[in-house]
Amino acid sequence: MARSALLNVMVQAARKAARGLMRDFGEVENLQVSLKGPGDFVSAADKRAEEVIHEELEHARPGYSFLMEESGVVEGSDKTHRWIIDPLDGTTNFLHGIPLFSTSIGLERDGEIVAGVIYCPALDDLYVAERGKGAFLNDRWRLRVANRNSLDNSVVCCGVPHHGRGDLALFREELSRIQPHVAGIRRTGSAALDLAWLAAGRFDIFWERGLSAWDIAAGMLLVREAGGIITDINNKPTMMQTGNVLAGNTNLHKQMLKLLKSE
């Protein structure tokens, strides 16, 4: 595929931030973080990556607003455009030397996501999408969601609430309803990467509660441009507000809605 100037800007920012992340990831793998503490080390890596992305995007598109995981809202003079950024999605994986983490950049125009980039630097996998132009992996493969039409041969991806955060009892209840009906359940630890893999047909369904806008902005567009459907768990287009997400192809999405709404 030939990338637009807009996507080139986003990809350049993601790749530049990733170079720093991979240097830091190498230190984590070598356990060279004991003096500062691994949690502080990863937090610093996260912030450095966000600063790089912010600087690159601000230089390329002056005046755009920002919503970032670490720095929050930065209002720009252009109120119609907003970058939505997660510099390091999958921090727990990163901390433990697990190479499943990603950088996610979405661009919102007048309240609609119009471009998205998700980059997994450890695998060198680059997922990009623009509204109406499709979704692609590594500029070569056009993405399509899986076409399975029955849950019993589908792999479902989910997020699991952390201890003391999120409704673990509700998750266990939902899992008990879903697990008997599906071929398998997976959890990677990076919601952005989960949505990218769903768009690529690797996962058939994804559901998770309690996400933030920066976790899902880019992935939401990837799923749509790959022919999938993404809503909140009440089948409404309010994922960015509620943080509750259900995504897949049309048939599986309907079947999962019924299971999630079961009494």
C-alpha positions as a Markdown table, in Angstrom:
| # | Residue | x | y | z |
|---|---|---|---|---|
| 1 | Met | 0.0 | 0.0 | 0.0 |
| 2 | Ala | 1.0 | 3.6 | -0.5 |
| 3 | Arg | 0.8 | 5.4 | 2.8 |
| 4 | Ser | -0.8 | 8.9 | 2.9 |
| 5 | Ala | 1.2 | 11.8 | 4.3 |
| 6 | Leu | -0.9 | 11.6 | 7.4 |
| 7 | Leu | -0.1 | 8.0 | 8.1 |
| 8 | Asn | 3.6 | 8.6 | 7.3 |
| 9 | Val | 3.6 | 11.2 | 10.1 |
| 10 | Met | 2.0 | 8.8 | 12.6 |
| 11 | Val | 4.2 | 5.9 | 11.6 |
| 12 | Gln | 7.3 | 8.0 | 11.9 |
| 13 | Ala | 6.3 | 9.0 | 15.5 |
| 14 | Ala | 5.5 | 5.5 | 16.5 |
| 15 | Arg | 8.7 | 4.1 | 15.1 |
| 16 | Lys | 10.8 | 6.8 | 16.7 |
| 17 | Ala | 9.3 | 6.2 | 20.1 |
| 18 | Ala | 9.7 | 2.4 | 19.6 |
| 19 | Arg | 13.5 | 2.7 | 19.3 |
| 20 | Gly | 13.7 | 4.0 | 22.8 |
| 21 | Leu | 11.2 | 1.5 | 24.1 |
| 22 | Met | 13.3 | -1.4 | 22.6 |
| 23 | Arg | 16.4 | -0.1 | 24.3 |
| 24 | Asp | 14.6 | 0.0 | 27.6 |
| 25 | Phe | 13.1 | -3.4 | 26.9 |
| 26 | Gly | 16.6 | -4.8 | 26.5 |
| 27 | Glu | 17.5 | -3.5 | 30.0 |
| 28 | Val | 14.4 | -5.1 | 31.5 |
| 29 | Glu | 15.2 | -8.4 | 29.8 |
| 30 | Asn | 18.7 | -8.1 | 31.3 |
| 31 | Leu | 17.3 | -7.2 | 34.7 |
| 32 | Gln | 19.3 | -4.0 | 34.9 |
| 33 | Val | 16.7 | -2.0 | 36.7 |
| 34 | Ser | 17.3 | -2.9 | 40.3 |
| 35 | Leu | 18.6 | 0.5 | 41.5 |
| 36 | Lys | 15.6 | 2.5 | 40.4 |
| 37 | Gly | 13.0 | -0.3 | 40.7 |
| 38 | Pro | 11.3 | -1.9 | 37.8 |
| 39 | Gly | 8.0 | -0.1 | 38.2 |
| 40 | Asp | 9.7 | 3.3 | 38.1 |
| 41 | Phe | 11.8 | 2.3 | 35.2 |
| 42 | Val | 8.9 | 1.2 | 33.1 |
| 43 | Ser | 7.0 | 4.4 | 34.0 |
| 44 | Ala | 9.9 | 6.5 | 32.9 |
| 45 | Ala | 10.1 | 4.5 | 29.6 |
| 46 | Asp | 6.4 | 5.1 | 29.1 |
| 47 | Lys | 6.8 | 8.9 | 29.6 |
| 48 | Arg | 9.8 | 9.2 | 27.4 |
| 49 | Ala | 8.0 | 7.4 | 24.5 |
| 50 | Glu | 5.0 | 9.7 | 25.0 |
| 51 | Glu | 7.2 | 12.8 | 24.9 |
| 52 | Val | 8.8 | 11.6 | 21.6 |
| 53 | Ile | 5.4 | 11.0 | 20.0 |
| 54 | His | 4.0 | 14.3 | 21.2 |
| 55 | Glu | 7.0 | 16.2 | 19.9 |
| 56 | Glu | 6.9 | 14.5 | 16.5 |
| 57 | Leu | 3.2 | 15.0 | 16.0 |
| 58 | Glu | 3.2 | 18.6 | 17.2 |
| 59 | His | 5.9 | 19.4 | 14.8 |
| 60 | Ala | 4.1 | 17.8 | 11.9 |
| 61 | Arg | 0.6 | 19.1 | 12.7 |
| 62 | Pro | 0.9 | 22.2 | 14.8 |
| 63 | Gly | -2.1 | 23.1 | 16.8 |
| 64 | Tyr | -3.8 | 19.7 | 17.0 |
| 65 | Ser | -5.0 | 18.8 | 20.5 |
| 66 | Phe | -3.8 | 15.7 | 22.4 |
| 67 | Leu | -5.3 | 13.1 | 24.7 |
| 68 | Met | -2.4 | 11.0 | 26.2 |
| 69 | Glu | -2.2 | 8.3 | 28.8 |
| 70 | Glu | 0.5 | 9.9 | 30.8 |
| 71 | Ser | 0.0 | 13.7 | 30.3 |
| 72 | Gly | -3.7 | 13.8 | 29.9 |
| 73 | Val | -5.4 | 16.5 | 27.8 |
| 74 | Val | -3.3 | 19.1 | 25.9 |
| 75 | Glu | -5.6 | 21.6 | 24.2 |
| 76 | Gly | -4.4 | 22.9 | 20.9 |
| 77 | Ser | -5.6 | 25.8 | 18.7 |
| 78 | Asp | -7.2 | 23.4 | 16.3 |
| 79 | Lys | -10.4 | 22.1 | 18.1 |
| 80 | Thr | -11.4 | 19.8 | 15.2 |
| 81 | His | -8.4 | 17.4 | 15.5 |
| 82 | Arg | -7.2 | 15.4 | 18.4 |
| 83 | Trp | -4.4 | 12.8 | 18.7 |
| 84 | Ile | -5.2 | 10.0 | 21.1 |
| 85 | Ile | -2.0 | 8.3 | 22.3 |
| 86 | Asp | -1.0 | 5.2 | 24.3 |
| 87 | Pro | 2.8 | 5.2 | 24.2 |
| 88 | Leu | 3.2 | 1.8 | 25.9 |
| 89 | Asp | 0.1 | -0.5 | 26.0 |
| 90 | Gly | 1.1 | -3.7 | 27.8 |
| 91 | Thr | 3.3 | -2.3 | 30.5 |
| 92 | Thr | 3.1 | -5.5 | 32.7 |
| 93 | Asn | 4.3 | -7.5 | 29.7 |
| 94 | Phe | 7.1 | -5.0 | 29.1 |
| 95 | Leu | 8.1 | -5.2 | 32.8 |
| 96 | His | 8.4 | -9.0 | 32.7 |
| 97 | Gly | 10.3 | -9.1 | 29.4 |
| 98 | Ile | 7.3 | -10.4 | 27.4 |
| 99 | Pro | 7.4 | -9.1 | 23.9 |
| 100 | Leu | 3.7 | -8.3 | 23.6 |
| 101 | Phe | 3.4 | -4.6 | 24.0 |
| 102 | Ser | 2.5 | -1.8 | 21.5 |
| 103 | Thr | 2.3 | 1.9 | 20.8 |
| 104 | Ser | -1.1 | 3.1 | 19.7 |
| 105 | Ile | -1.9 | 6.5 | 17.9 |
| 106 | Gly | -5.3 | 7.5 | 16.8 |
| 107 | Leu | -6.4 | 10.7 | 15.1 |
| 108 | Glu | -9.9 | 12.0 | 15.9 |
| 109 | Arg | -11.5 | 14.6 | 13.6 |
| 110 | Asp | -14.8 | 16.2 | 14.6 |
| 111 | Gly | -15.4 | 13.3 | 17.1 |
| 112 | Glu | -14.6 | 10.5 | 14.6 |
| 113 | Ile | -11.5 | 8.4 | 14.4 |
| 114 | Val | -10.1 | 8.8 | 10.9 |
| 115 | Ala | -6.6 | 7.3 | 11.2 |
| 116 | Gly | -4.9 | 4.8 | 13.4 |
| 117 | Val | -1.5 | 3.2 | 13.9 |
| 118 | Ile | -0.6 | 0.3 | 16.2 |
| 119 | Tyr | 3.0 | -0.8 | 16.3 |
| 120 | Cys | 4.4 | -3.8 | 18.1 |
| 121 | Pro | 8.2 | -3.1 | 18.1 |
| 122 | Ala | 9.3 | -6.5 | 19.5 |
| 123 | Leu | 7.7 | -8.2 | 16.5 |
| 124 | Asp | 8.2 | -5.3 | 14.1 |
| 125 | Asp | 4.5 | -5.5 | 13.2 |
| 126 | Leu | 2.9 | -2.3 | 12.0 |
| 127 | Tyr | -0.9 | -2.0 | 11.7 |
| 128 | Val | -2.3 | 1.1 | 10.0 |
| 129 | Ala | -5.8 | 2.2 | 8.9 |
| 130 | Glu | -7.5 | 5.3 | 7.4 |
| 131 | Arg | -11.2 | 5.7 | 7.3 |
| 132 | Gly | -12.6 | 4.4 | 4.0 |
| 133 | Lys | -9.2 | 3.2 | 2.8 |
| 134 | Gly | -8.8 | -0.2 | 4.6 |
| 135 | Ala | -6.5 | -1.6 | 7.2 |
| 136 | Phe | -3.1 | -3.1 | 6.5 |
| 137 | Leu | -0.2 | -5.0 | 8.2 |
| 138 | Asn | 3.3 | -4.0 | 7.3 |
| 139 | Asp | 2.2 | -2.1 | 4.2 |
| 140 | Arg | 1.6 | -5.4 | 2.4 |
| 141 | Trp | -1.3 | -7.4 | 3.7 |
| 142 | Arg | -4.8 | -6.0 | 3.7 |
| 143 | Leu | -6.6 | -7.0 | 6.9 |
| 144 | Arg | -9.9 | -8.8 | 7.2 |
| 145 | Val | -11.7 | -10.0 | 10.3 |
| 146 | Ala | -12.2 | -13.8 | 10.5 |
| 147 | Asn | -15.3 | -15.1 | 8.8 |
| 148 | Arg | -16.2 | -17.8 | 11.3 |
| 149 | Asn | -20.0 | -17.8 | 12.0 |
| 150 | Ser | -20.2 | -20.0 | 15.1 |
| 151 | Leu | -18.7 | -19.4 | 18.5 |
| 152 | Asp | -18.0 | -23.1 | 19.0 |
| 153 | Asn | -15.0 | -22.9 | 16.7 |
| 154 | Ser | -13.9 | -19.4 | 17.6 |
| 155 | Val | -11.0 | -18.1 | 19.8 |
| 156 | Val | -12.1 | -15.3 | 22.1 |
| 157 | Cys | -9.7 | -12.7 | 23.4 |
| 158 | Cys | -10.5 | -10.8 | 26.6 |
| 159 | Gly | -9.0 | -8.6 | 29.3 |
| 160 | Val | -8.9 | -9.8 | 33.0 |
| 161 | Pro | -9.4 | -7.2 | 35.7 |
| 162 | His | -6.3 | -6.6 | 37.9 |
| 163 | His | -6.5 | -7.3 | 41.6 |
| 164 | Gly | -8.3 | -4.3 | 43.3 |
| 165 | Arg | -9.2 | -2.8 | 39.9 |
| 166 | Gly | -12.2 | -3.6 | 37.9 |
| 167 | Asp | -15.1 | -5.9 | 38.6 |
| 168 | Leu | -13.5 | -9.3 | 38.9 |
| 169 | Ala | -16.8 | -10.9 | 40.1 |
| 170 | Leu | -18.6 | -9.7 | 36.9 |
| 171 | Phe | -15.7 | -10.9 | 34.7 |
| 172 | Arg | -15.9 | -14.4 | 36.3 |
| 173 | Glu | -19.6 | -14.5 | 35.8 |
| 174 | Glu | -19.3 | -13.5 | 32.1 |
| 175 | Leu | -16.4 | -16.0 | 31.6 |
| 176 | Ser | -18.5 | -18.8 | 33.0 |
| 177 | Arg | -21.3 | -18.0 | 30.5 |
| 178 | Ile | -18.9 | -17.8 | 27.5 |
| 179 | Gln | -16.3 | -20.4 | 28.1 |
| 180 | Pro | -18.5 | -23.5 | 27.4 |
| 181 | His | -19.5 | -22.1 | 24.0 |
| 182 | Val | -16.1 | -21.3 | 22.5 |
| 183 | Ala | -13.0 | -23.1 | 21.2 |
| 184 | Gly | -10.6 | -21.1 | 23.3 |
| 185 | Ile | -10.0 | -18.0 | 25.4 |
| 186 | Arg | -6.8 | -15.9 | 25.2 |
| 187 | Arg | -5.4 | -12.9 | 27.1 |
| 188 | Thr | -2.4 | -11.1 | 25.8 |
| 189 | Gly | -2.2 | -8.0 | 28.1 |
| 190 | Ser | -2.3 | -5.3 | 25.4 |
| 191 | Ala | -5.8 | -4.3 | 24.3 |
| 192 | Ala | -4.5 | -2.3 | 21.4 |
| 193 | Leu | -2.7 | -5.4 | 20.1 |
| 194 | Asp | -5.8 | -7.5 | 20.8 |
| 195 | Leu | -7.8 | -5.3 | 18.5 |
| 196 | Ala | -5.1 | -5.3 | 15.8 |
| 197 | Trp | -5.0 | -9.1 | 15.9 |
| 198 | Leu | -8.7 | -9.3 | 15.7 |
| 199 | Ala | -8.6 | -7.1 | 12.6 |
| 200 | Ala | -6.0 | -9.5 | 11.2 |
| 201 | Gly | -8.3 | -12.5 | 11.8 |
| 202 | Arg | -6.1 | -14.0 | 14.5 |
| 203 | Phe | -8.8 | -13.6 | 17.1 |
| 204 | Asp | -12.5 | -14.0 | 16.4 |
| 205 | Ile | -14.0 | -12.0 | 19.2 |
| 206 | Phe | -12.7 | -9.5 | 21.7 |
| 207 | Trp | -14.4 | -8.2 | 24.9 |
| 208 | Glu | -13.2 | -6.2 | 27.8 |
| 209 | Arg | -14.5 | -3.7 | 30.3 |
| 210 | Gly | -12.9 | -0.6 | 31.8 |
| 211 | Leu | -10.6 | 0.4 | 29.0 |
| 212 | Ser | -9.5 | 4.0 | 28.3 |
| 213 | Ala | -9.9 | 5.9 | 25.0 |
| 214 | Trp | -6.2 | 5.6 | 24.3 |
| 215 | Asp | -6.4 | 1.8 | 24.5 |
| 216 | Ile | -9.0 | 1.5 | 21.8 |
| 217 | Ala | -8.9 | 4.6 | 19.5 |
| 218 | Ala | -6.6 | 3.2 | 16.8 |
| 219 | Gly | -7.8 | -0.4 | 17.2 |
| 220 | Met | -11.4 | 0.6 | 16.8 |
| 221 | Leu | -10.7 | 2.0 | 13.3 |
| 222 | Leu | -8.6 | -1.1 | 12.4 |
| 223 | Val | -11.5 | -3.4 | 13.2 |
| 224 | Arg | -14.0 | -1.3 | 11.2 |
| 225 | Glu | -11.7 | -1.0 | 8.2 |
| 226 | Ala | -11.1 | -4.8 | 8.3 |
| 227 | Gly | -14.9 | -5.4 | 8.0 |
| 228 | Gly | -15.7 | -5.9 | 11.7 |
| 229 | Ile | -18.1 | -4.4 | 14.1 |
| 230 | Ile | -17.1 | -2.8 | 17.4 |
| 231 | Thr | -19.6 | -1.5 | 20.0 |
| 232 | Asp | -19.8 | -1.3 | 23.8 |
| 233 | Ile | -21.3 | -4.3 | 25.6 |
| 234 | Asn | -24.8 | -2.9 | 25.3 |
| 235 | Asn | -24.4 | -2.7 | 21.5 |
| 236 | Lys | -24.1 | 1.1 | 21.5 |
| 237 | Pro | -21.3 | 3.2 | 19.8 |
| 238 | Thr | -20.1 | 4.6 | 23.1 |
| 239 | Met | -16.9 | 2.6 | 23.6 |
| 240 | Met | -14.8 | 5.6 | 24.0 |
| 241 | Gln | -17.0 | 6.9 | 26.8 |
| 242 | Thr | -17.8 | 3.7 | 28.6 |
| 243 | Gly | -14.6 | 1.8 | 28.1 |
| 244 | Asn | -16.5 | -1.4 | 27.6 |
| 245 | Val | -15.8 | -3.1 | 24.2 |
| 246 | Leu | -17.1 | -6.0 | 22.1 |
| 247 | Ala | -15.7 | -6.5 | 18.7 |
| 248 | Gly | -15.8 | -9.2 | 16.0 |
| 249 | Asn | -17.6 | -10.0 | 12.8 |
| 250 | Thr | -21.3 | -9.4 | 12.6 |
| 251 | Asn | -22.5 | -12.9 | 13.3 |
| 252 | Leu | -20.2 | -13.6 | 16.3 |
| 253 | His | -20.8 | -10.1 | 17.7 |
| 254 | Lys | -24.6 | -10.9 | 17.8 |
| 255 | Gln | -23.9 | -14.3 | 19.5 |
| 256 | Met | -21.6 | -12.8 | 22.1 |
| 257 | Leu | -24.1 | -10.0 | 22.9 |
| 258 | Lys | -26.7 | -12.6 | 23.8 |
| 259 | Leu | -24.3 | -14.4 | 26.1 |
| 260 | Leu | -23.1 | -11.2 | 27.8 |
| 261 | Lys | -26.7 | -10.1 | 28.4 |
| 262 | Ser | -27.8 | -13.5 | 29.8 |
| 263 | Glu | -29.3 | -13.4 | 33.3 |
